[in-house]
Amino acid sequence: MLRWLILAITFAVWVLCMLAVYAHCKPPPIQEPTRGLEAGLEPLFNEEPRRVWDVRVDLRRLKQDANPEAAAPWTGENEAQLARVGWLETTLKKAEGGESRLDQSTEADFSIPAEAGLPLLQMLGHLHYKSRSDISRDNGLEVFDAVFTLGLAGLEVRTHGVRDGGDLQVTQQIFRQGDNHKEEKLMDERTTIPVGKRGTPLVELFPFQRHADVREGHSWDIVMLKASIDDLLSKAPPVLLPISVTCTGRQEIIYEGKPHTAYTVSSRDGKARAWYSPDGVVLKQAFALAAELELIIVRVDAKKFHKPVWSRW
């Protein structure tokens, strides 16, 4: 009887050990392919080499005691009532001697003012973002690196992706600046994301890019590598975020101090909105960076932009 008891206990211990080994060594989750991944490739080769945006927020919507009228989504008509909180710059460089490769870089720096009434986001301090992507016409997105730093929280999110056939092998790590300036690793997640032969998800904070075929009633798909603050703070692994958008009509807006007729484009849930020029250039756009935070970015003249000296980058 004792021999059988010892045998049963030994078997149970072996099963627990095998479960522990599987939990430690199980393959990373594989996401399902997403449509529209190749649609954003060619527009990148037609973009201007440098784009600069003012980053703004609508303080009326952010305040906790906002009335129903103030809580309505920003209409895009005029940004005079918006608070400027930072800047965003994207550069595109084509490879020497050819038109088949791009080097895309994005930098952003912004902070949430106290008037917003969002103490949690305000405690994060300055938010810094920097990314770089290698893109080719033959393979789409090949390599990318992104770093999102949440200032006062001492958190830094580093994401690295590299193409492996039709997949992106993505590693996301979260570090916290501890005592004596020592880094503490809070997360190290590896994920396989199917993107197909020429898939090019956007490694950007903002969804809307140049779209030459913008017209009333026209719809298209945008695919981003999701980078919301809520996901980063909850240590969620990187995933693709597909967004279906439609041009809903035309609207008179004020841009650069002058009236313009713009095409209005919106996602199905209205959380992502843009105002396009007739030739497909994005003039303004609004999107959610967190559950309580909608960023509004307005395109400005790149020739007049000088990076502020307080920028970390």
N, C-alpha and C positions, 0 to 999 in steps of 0.2 A: 504493500500500500504506500509506504514511504517513498519507494522508488518511483511509482507513478506520479506522486505529488511533486517530487523533484523534477521529473520530466515535464510535467505540465507548467511548472513555474519557469523552467528554462526556455520552453517554447514561447511562453508569453513575453519573456524578456527579449527573445530574438525578434518577435513580431514588432515590439515597440522600437527596437533598434533599427529595423528595416524601415519603419514609418518615418523615423527621424532622419535617416539617410535620404529617403525619397523627398521629404520636405526640404532638405538642404540642397539637393542636387536636381530637383525636378526642372524640366526645360522651361524657359520663359514663356509667358502667354503669347499666343499668336493671334493677331487681330485679323478680322475679315477685310478683304480688299474694299476700297472705297472708289466709287465712280468719280469722274471729273479730275483725276490726278494729273492727267497730261494736259488738260485745258489751259493751265496757267504757265506752261513752258514757253511757248512762242511769244506771248505778250511781254515777258521779261526782256527778250532781245530787242523789243521795240520801245522799251522805257527810256526816259531821259537818264543820263549818267549820274545825275545827282538830284535828289528831292529832299526838301526840308519842310517840316511841319511845326507849327505852334501846337503845343498840347494844352488843352483847356478843359475845364469842368464847369458844369452848371450848378452853382452853389445853392440855388433855390430848390433844386431837386434833391440835393444831398442832405440838406438840413432835416433833422428828425421831425421838426414841427411843421414841415412843408404842408401847405394847403393843397387840395386837389388840383387847383388850377396850376400852381407852381410845380406840381409833381408830373405834369404832362410832359411827354418826350420833347426834346428840343427840335424845333421845326427846320433848322438849317438856314432860316432866312437871314439872320444877322447874328454875329458872335460878339457884338459890343457889350452884352450883359454877362458874358462868360469870363471866368477868372483864368488867367494864363498861369499855368503851373510848371511848364517845362518846355522841352523841345525834342524833336526826333529827326534824325538824318539818315538817309539811305543812299549809298553809292553803288554804282554798277560799273565794273571794268571788264572790257572784252580782252581776251587773250591776244597777245601780239601776233600779227601775221595771220589772223583768222577770225571768222565770225561765228565759230561753233562753241566757244566756251565763255563763261561768265564767272566773275568773282563778285559776289554781292555781300555788302557789309551794312549793318544797321546799328546805330547808337541812339540811345534815348536816356534822358535824365529828367525826372520830375518828382514832385512831392505833393502831398495832400495838405492844404492849408487848414488851420484850426477852425476857420469859419465853416468848414464842411460839416462839422458835428459828427465826425466819424473817428472816435478816439483810437479804435483798433488799427485802422489804416494809417492814421496820423503817427502812431507809435512806431510804425515801420520806418519812418524817416524818409530820407531820399531814396527813391527807387531808381536803380541804374540797370540798363539792359544793353547788351552788346552781343551781336551775332555775326557770323561769317559763313557763307555757303559757296561751294564749288558746284557749278551747274554746267552741263553740256547738252547740246542738241541731241546727241546720240543716246545718252543715258539719263537725262533729266538730272535730278538732285543726286549728287555723288557723295559729298561729304558736307557736314555742317557742325558748327560749334556755337553754343549760346550760353551766356552767363547772365543770370538775373540776381542782382544784389539788393537785399532789403536792409537798408542802412542800419537804423537803431536796433533792429531785431538781431543783427549780427548774422544773418542767414545769407548764404550764397548757393544758388542752384546752378549746377553745371550740367549741360546736356550735350552729348556728342553722338553723332550718327554717321554711319558709313554704309555705303551701298554694298550689298552682297547678292549679286544676281538681280532678282526682282523684289528683293526685300531691303529694308533699312534695318540695320542692327543698331539699336538706340540704347545708350547708357545714360541714366540720369542719376546724379549724385547731389545730395544736399549736405552742406557743411555749416557748422555754427562756430563763430569765433568765441573760443572759451577764454579762461584765465591765462595769463601770460602769453596771449596771442597764439595759443595753440588751437588748431582746427579739430573739431569733433565731427566725425562723419555720422549723420543721422539717417541717411538713406543711400542705397546703392542698388538701383533697379535696372535690369536689362530686359529689353522688350524687342521682339521681332515684329516689324510692321510691313506687311505686303504693300508694295506701291506699283508693281508692274515694271515693264522694261524702261519707260521714260517718265515715270511718275515724278511729279515735282510739287509736293506739299509746301505751302508757304511757311518759312521759318521767320515769322514776323509777329509783331504785337497786333497789327491791324490787318483786316481781311481784304479790303478793296484795292485793286490794282487797275492799271490802264485796261480798258475794254473798248476796242475800236467799234464793235458792233452794237453799242448801246442804242436802244430805241424803245419806244413805248410798247409794253407787252412782252418784251424779250426777257427770257429767263436763262440763267446759267448757274453752274455749280462752282463753288470755291472750296478748297480743301486746305486746312491749316494744321500745323502741329500745335495742339492746344497748349496755351501758356497762361492760364488764368492764375491770379494770386490765390484764389480759394484752393485750386488743385495743388499748388506748390506748398501751401501751408498744411494741407492734409496729407502730403507726401503721396499723392496719386501718381501712378506711372504715366508717362507720356502716351497720348493717343491722338489719332487723327480726328479732326473736327470738320465734318462736311457741312457746308452752309449753302442752301438753295436760295438764290436771290432773283428778284424780278424788278424790271423797270416799270414803275407804277404811273409815270406821267411826267409832266414838266412843272417847273415852279420858278417864280421870280425870286432871286436871292441877291444879297449884297456881298460882293467878293472884291477884295482890295479897294473898298470904298466906292465901288461902282455897281450899278444894277447889271445882272446877268440872268439869262434864261438857262436853267440847269435841268438835267434829267434826274429825277429822284429814283433811287434804287433802294430796296429794302429786303431783308430776310423775311421768312414767313412769320416769325414771332415778333418782328419789329425791333429786335435787340441790336441789329446791325443795319446801319443806314448810311447812304452816301449820296452826294450831289455831284454829278458828272457834267463836264462841258460837252457840247455837241460832238467834239472829235474824240471823246472817250477818255479824257483826262480827269482824274479824281480831284475835285476842288476842296471838298470837305467830307469827313466821315465821322460817324459815331459808333462806338462798340463798347461792350462790357468787358472790363479787365478783372472785375470781381462782382459778386452778387450785388453789392451796394455802390459800385463805382463804375460810372460810364465816362469814358474818355472821349473827348471830341478833338479831332486834329484838323487843322486848317492849313492848307498849303500856302507857303510863303515864297518869296523870291529868293532862290538859293544864292544868287550873287550878292545879296545884301546881308546874308546870315553870317554871323561870327560866333563860334562856339563860346559860351560863357566861361569865364575864368574859374567859376566855382564848380565846373563839371569835374567829376572824378576822372573822366577819360581824357 
